[in-house]
């Protein structure tokens, strides 16, 4: 009788474990996704600030691809 009661509890516990494991995976996945978004946004802000600082100091040269988009590379065997 004692063994039967223990088996019933164990059978009911396994679906609960699956449910908890699913929620833990979901929660940690959301946390990792949010941290990666924060990291990417932080990098973008840092790059933008450095570009603004270069523009303010007069050292920034905007790249102009209009003149060189159809010319071959000068490295020789690159193309």
N, C-alpha and C positions, 0 to 999 in steps of 0.2 A: 504494500500500500504506500509506504513511504517512497519507494522507487517510482511508482506511477505518478505521484504528485511532483516529484522532482523532474520527471520527463516532461510533464505538461508545462511547467515553468520554463524549462529549457527551450521547448518548441516555440513558445510565445516570445521568448527573448530574441531569437534569431531574426525575425522580421523587424523587430525594434532596432537591432544592431545595423541592419541594412539601411533602415530609414535614417538613423543617426549618421552613419558613414556617408550617405548621400548628401545630407545637409552640411556635414563638415567639409566635404570636397567642394560643394557649391560655395560655402562661405570663404574658404581659403582661395578658391579661384577668383572670386570677386575682389578679395583683398589684394591679390597679386596683380589683377588687371588694373585696379585703381592706382596702385603704386607705380606701375609701368607708365600709366597715363601721366601721373604727376612728374615722373622723371623726364618723359618726352617734352612736356610743356615747359618744364624748367630749363631744359637744353635749348628749346626754341627761344625762350625769353632771354637767355644768356647770349645767344648768337645775335638776336635783334639789338640788345643793348650794346654789344661790341660794335655792330655796324653803325648805330646811331652815334656812338662816341667817335668813330672814325670820320663820319660825315661832319660832325661838329668841329673836329680838329682840322678838317680840310685834307686829310690823308686818304680818304676813300675814293677809289676810282671805280666807277660803275662799269662792269663788263659789257662790251659791245660785240654781240655775235653777228650783227648784220653784215659786217665786212668779211668775215672769215667762215661763214657757214658752208660755202660751196668750194672752198680751196682745199687741196690735199695737204696732208701733213708734211712738214719739212724734215722729218726724221728718216726718210728714205724708204725702208721696207715696211713701214707701218700700214700702208694702204695697198 
